Amino acid sequence: MNQWAGVSGPARLGGFYFAYFAYLGAFTPYFSLYLDRLGLSALEISVVIALPQMVKVFAPALLGWLSDTRGARRPFILMSTLFTALSLAGLWFAQSFAAVCVVVLLMGIASSGTLPLVEATTMSTLGNHPERYGPVRMWGSVGFILAVLATGAALDRWVSQALLPIVVSLSMGAALVAWSLPESAVKKTAHVSVTERARWFDARTIAFLGAAFCMTVAHGALYAFYSLYLVQHGYSKTMVGWLWTIGVLGEIVLFFFLPQVLRRWNLRTVLLAAFACAVLRFCLIGWCVESLAVLVFAQLLHAATFGAYHAAAIAAVHRLFTAERQVRGQALFSSLSYGLGGAVGMLLAGAVWASMGPTFSFSLCAGFALLGGVLVAWQVRFTA
């Protein structure tokens, strides 16, 4: 008998999002501190942190192809989360730069396909109610915030040595929760028809994926340099932490009210609004850094530039790709946007930051957001 039979699919998915993003909340903000304690240089640290992002360009597509052709998702999610935890445990034995790179590369390969698989499972489970995605995905944001705050407090007390057991424990917890995930029925197929292949490369799909790439590039300076930017302008690290938290809290509120948002406005409208908010947000950060009130407002726009955008984009992928190709579609979206877009965005932000300064770097981010919005307005339409 299935021990999870009495628990709804959305509830199980919400539990997984909570566990998985709790692991990310402990790992992402603090891993550089662990690497610094190992004695790695700033350049070496930047290479290590960039490795998982680069892997996302190709690894999700491979895992998505395997999942679609096998007609199952949960086994691949289990495999992905378990190998992520085992890879992270390997950091206990990695003391040199080369060894850390190998371990982090393996971790990146293992983890890169997890979210595309889960997102496809979530949209299949919700069926004709994509507006319910927000309340489910919201639990990931809750897990992220709790882990960020708790891990920060632990590191203040036990320094960065405490990070590894925390991260490994949380990643193993995510692997255990993955056992509870529902398995969505997927038609097993190894053949793509000419008509379906053409749909993958029609103008609407290309424009949407191009816009998604632009949105992630637009966030490059934010994720790479925002904290440093604030500290350089006199903000305390405590205030920096609260500004990040404000952004995620805005995201949680958006996810909670997402059903009402998507019932009132269609996907195209939500996407256009998200890109417009991104243009405003990065202009405000780049030009008004001296005003705390403006920065708080700009961080609240994270609800739109990530929360609303991500939810609408995941639903858009669900519309653009057939049921048999859902995971491959989510993987393609993840590879081109969060993988390639993330890598390009961070590298471009670094080059512009060094040569032309923070204000121009954030202005360039706003420009990419504007370009993405133009692509959506030009070609992206969805049937009711």
Buried (B, 14 or more C-beta within 10 A) or exposed (E): EEEBEEEEBBBBBBBBBBBBBBBBBBBBBBBBEBBBEBEBEEEBBBBBBBBBBBBBBBBBBBBBBBBBBBEBBBBBBBBBBBBBBBBBBBBEEBEEBEBBBBBBBBBBBBBBBBBBBBBBBBBBBBEEEBBBBBBBBBBBBBBBBBBBEBBBEBBEEEEBEBBBEBBBEBBBBBBBBBBBBBBBEBEEBEEBEEEBEEBBEEEBBBBBBBBBBBBBBBBBBBBBBBBEBBEEEEBEEEBBBBBBBBBBBBBBBBBBBBBEBBEEBBBBBBBBBBBBBBBBBBBBBBBBBEEEEBBBBBBBBBBBBBBBBBBBBBBBBBBBBBBBBBBBBBBBBBBBBBBBBBBBBBBBBBEBBEEEEBBBBBBBBBBBBBBBBBBBBEBBEBEE
